[in-house]
Amino acid sequence: MFFIEELWNGNIRPSQKAIRKDSQYHKLIHKLSCETEQFLADMSTEKKRQYDKMSIEQMELNNIENKESFIEGFRLGVGLILDAVGKYDAQLCSIGEEE
């Protein structure tokens, strides 16, 4: 099956990843989770609501930034491929080629 079909059918999900337990990412997310629990424990209910609202807005911003970065990276990759297979008028030629 073609790559595009696999992507369309949902068989390829570049954004879904498992977290390795021995990774720096896992350590940081665990640390942040513990710190967030402690941070929220001292907050009033109203402050927790405000924090939740701000967290959701931050996630929305992160999603926009991640999507834009993905699209830009994809476009750059396609541009490189098009350059590699496209017509190029070289100013130099290999020895033995007709000039």
Backbone as a ProteinNet text record, in pm:
[ID]
protein_1_A
[PRIMARY]
MFFIEELWNGNIRPSQKAIRKDSQYHKLIHKLSCETEQFLADMSTEKKRQYDKMSIEQMELNNIENKESFIEGFRLGVGLILDAVGKYDAQLCSIGEEE
[TERTIARY]
85.2	0	89.5	38.7	113	117.5	224.8	245.5	128.1	81.7	-28.9	-155.8	-180.2	-297.8	-287.9	-169	-148.5	-175.4	-127.7	-151.3	-301.3	-366.9	-510.7	-591.3	-554.5	-627.8	-599.8	-510.3	-480.8	-381.2	-315.4	-217.5	-82.9	-62.4	58.8	14.5	64.5	27.7	155.8	213.6	342	337.1	220.6	213.1	195.2	169.4	152.4	284.4	332.5	458	444.1	513.7	524	644.8	638.2	747.3	836	963.4	1057.7	1079.2	1067.4	1075.9	1213.2	1317.2	1451.9	1496.3	1403	1438.7	1437.2	1506.2	1505.4	1364.2	1290.8	1154.2	1067.1	1078.7	999.4	1033.2	1161.5	1203.9	1146.9	1154.5	1105.1	954	881.8	735.7	691.4	762.2	731	758.5	872.7	909.1	806.4	768.5	669.9	535.3	495.9	370	369.7	478.8	488.8	487.6	561.5	565.7	429.8	357.9	225.1	129	134.5	50.1	75	201.7	235.6	189.3	207.3	168	17.4	-60.3	-206.6	-260.4	-188.4	-235.3	-254.7	-177.5	-184.9	-280.1	-346.4	-431	-576.9	-641.5	-785.9	-854.2	-982	-1058.2	-1060.5	-1078.6	-1082.5	-948	-839.6	-706.4	-679.4	-729.5	-714.6	-788.9	-908.9	-985.6	-908.1	-851.9	-772.8	-650.7	-585.4	-468.5	-507.5	-618.9	-666.8	-695.8	-760.7	-792.4	-664.1	-567.4	-440.4	-365.5	-373	-306.2	-366.6	-498.9	-566.8	-526.5	-521.2	-480.4	-335.5	-248.4	-109.3	-100.8	-182.7	-184.4	-230.7	-330.4	-378	-267.5	-193.7	-80.4	25.2	56.6	155.6	111.1	-17.6	-68.5	-53.2	-82.3	-67.7	79.1	167.9	311.1	362.2	321.1	364.4	314.7	190.1	134.4	209.7	234.8	307.3	448.9	515.8	650.7	648.7	549.3	536.7	515.5	424	394	517	585.9	705	813.8	834.9	933.2	897.7	769.7	723.6	746	710.8	728.1	875.9	963	1106.1	1156	1109.7	1148.1	1104.1	981.4	930.9	1010.4	1043.4	1125.1	1260.6	1322.2	1450	1434.9	1327.4	1303.7	1282.6	1202.9	1179.2	1308.9	1394.1	1523.7	1607.8	1603.9	1687.1	1644.4	1516.2	1469.3	1433.9	1434.1	1396.7	1510.2	1475.5	1574.2	1669.2	1797	1898.8	1997.5	2015.1	2110.1	2245.8	2327.5	2457.5	2551	2635.4	2731.6	2858.2	2881.8	2996	2945.4	3026.8	2987.4	3099.7	3064.6	3163.7	3257.9	3379.3	3477.1	3425.1	3426.5	3377.7	3236.3	3163.7	3029.5	3041.6	2942.4	2939.8	2909.2	2974.2	2951.4	2844.7
-117.9	0	123.8	230.3	355	425.3	497.3	572.8	666.4	736	832.2	759.3	641.7	562.7	519.7	476.5	435.8	552.8	670.3	790.1	821.7	817.8	845.2	746.6	621	516.3	516.1	602.7	612.1	508.9	440.3	339.2	400.9	524.9	598.2	717.3	724.5	833.9	894.7	992.5	1046.9	1113.8	1157.4	1227.4	1132.7	1005.6	910.4	840	858.5	796.6	738.7	631	576.3	641.7	655.8	720.4	612.6	618.1	523.1	558.5	458.7	483.9	529	498.6	538.8	669.2	737.8	857.8	983.8	1084	1214.4	1272.6	1249.5	1297.8	1242.8	1112	1047.7	1106.8	1127.2	1184.1	1324.8	1406.5	1543.3	1549.6	1465.5	1468.8	1420.5	1323.3	1275.2	1385.6	1450.9	1559.9	1673	1711.1	1818	1779.4	1655	1607.4	1618.2	1576.3	1585.2	1730.9	1815.5	1957.1	2024.3	1985.9	2042.8	2002	1876.1	1829.9	1912.4	1934.4	2013.6	2158.3	2212.8	2349.9	2368.4	2273.4	2282.3	2256.9	2181.1	2147.4	2272.2	2374.5	2496.7	2601.5	2571.8	2670.8	2661.6	2775.3	2776.9	2719.3	2687.4	2632.5	2730.4	2857.2	2958.5	2967.9	2966	2971.3	2846.6	2730.2	2607.2	2618.8	2679.9	2701.6	2792.9	2899.9	2991.7	2921	2840.6	2766.1	2668.1	2596.9	2503.9	2576.6	2692.2	2771.2	2814.3	2863	2904.7	2785.6	2670.6	2550.6	2507.9	2514.8	2479	2575.2	2704.6	2802.9	2779.7	2743	2713.8	2591.2	2488.5	2369.3	2403.6	2492.4	2534.5	2605.6	2693.4	2761.4	2660	2564.4	2461.2	2380.6	2347.7	2272.2	2351.1	2481.4	2565.8	2570	2593.2	2599.2	2466.5	2355.5	2223.4	2195.6	2230.9	2209.6	2292.9	2418.6	2505.9	2453.9	2408.2	2353.1	2227.1	2141.1	2019.6	2053.6	2146.2	2184.8	2245.9	2335.6	2399.3	2296.1	2203.4	2097.9	2008.7	1975.9	1892.8	1965.1	2094.5	2173.5	2184.4	2203.1	2209.1	2075.5	1964.9	1832.9	1809.4	1847.4	1831.7	1920.1	2041	2130.3	2069.1	2004.4	1937.2	1824.4	1749.1	1639.9	1695.4	1801.6	1861.9	1914.7	1974.1	2019.8	1902.5	1792.2	1676.7	1611.3	1609.9	1541.4	1637.8	1766.3	1865.1	1898.7	1977.4	2021.4	2120.1	2103.2	2192.2	2220.4	2345.2	2384.5	2411.7	2306.7	2318.3	2403.6	2480	2563.3	2485.6	2374.7	2288.8	2153.1	2080.6	1944.9	1848.4	1721.6	1617.6	1603.8	1562.2	1540.9	1432.8	1461.5	1366.8	1397	1481.9	1520.6	1624.7	1624.5	1727.2	1861	1961.5	2095.5	2166.3
0	0	0	-57.9	-65.1	69.7	93.5	216.9	244.2	141.1	158.3	199.6	143.6	183	329	368.8	508.2	602.4	564.9	644.6	648.3	534.6	524.9	608.4	604.4	676.1	826.4	869.9	1012.7	1061.9	969.6	1009.3	1046.5	1005.6	1041.4	1125.4	1245.8	1337	1393.2	1321.7	1365.9	1503.1	1547	1675.2	1793.9	1768.9	1878.2	1905.5	2025.1	2064.7	2204.6	2229.3	2364.8	2430.9	2561.2	2634.2	2694.9	2664.6	2723.4	2869.7	2955.5	3100.3	3145.9	3071.7	3111.8	3044.5	2978.1	2902.7	2989	2942.2	3007.7	3004.9	2896.8	2884.2	2996.8	3021.4	3126.9	3263.2	3288	3415.7	3434	3329.6	3339.3	3355.9	3283	3293.9	3431.5	3486.2	3621	3723.5	3710.6	3802.1	3794.1	3672.8	3654.7	3714.5	3698	3754.2	3906.9	3968.8	4115.7	4161.9	4092.5	4129.5	4110.3	4006.6	3981.5	4092.6	4134.9	4246.1	4371.8	4403.7	4522.2	4505.5	4388.1	4358.6	4376.3	4323.4	4330.2	4471.3	4549.8	4685.3	4771.2	4747	4827.8	4770.3	4661	4594.6	4636.7	4630.3	4652.2	4527.8	4541	4429	4312.5	4340.2	4234.2	4162.3	4236.8	4175.9	4091.3	4135.5	4057.7	3925.3	3927.2	3803.7	3708.6	3763.7	3681.2	3622.7	3705.2	3658.8	3547.9	3565.3	3462.8	3332.2	3341.5	3222.3	3150.9	3227.2	3167.7	3107.4	3171.8	3120.6	2987.8	2978	2852.5	2741.4	2773.3	2673.3	2629.4	2723.4	2689.2	2598.7	2627.1	2542	2401.1	2390.3	2258.7	2181.5	2250.3	2185.5	2141.5	2229.4	2194.8	2073.6	2066.2	1951.8	1822.9	1827.4	1708.5	1666	1763	1732.1	1677	1737.9	1691.4	1550.4	1523.5	1389.6	1286.6	1318.5	1226.6	1201.2	1305.1	1289.6	1203.1	1224.1	1144.4	997.4	971.7	833	767.2	838	781.8	753.8	847.1	825.9	708.3	695.7	584.8	452.6	449.5	327.2	288.8	388.1	359.6	303.2	362.8	314.2	170.5	140.2	3.8	-91.3	-45.5	-128.2	-160	-61.3	-85.7	-188	-176.1	-271	-411.1	-422.7	-553.8	-614.2	-531.6	-581	-630.1	-557.1	-591.1	-722	-751	-871.7	-984.5	-955.8	-1056.5	-1150.8	-1250.3	-1349.9	-1284.7	-1314.2	-1261.5	-1372.7	-1403.4	-1507.4	-1443.4	-1436.9	-1373.9	-1458.9	-1393.4	-1465.6	-1496.8	-1427.8	-1451.8	-1495.4	-1565.9	-1605.8	-1572.5	-1566	-1537.7	-1655.4	-1626.7	-1734.2	-1826.6	-1953.5	-2052.2	-2098.6	-2024.9	-2069.2	-2179.5	-2264.6	-2367.6	-2305	-2357.4	-2304.6	-2383.2
[MASK]
+++++++++++++++++++++++++++++++++++++++++++++++++++++++++++++++++++++++++++++++++++++++++++++++++++

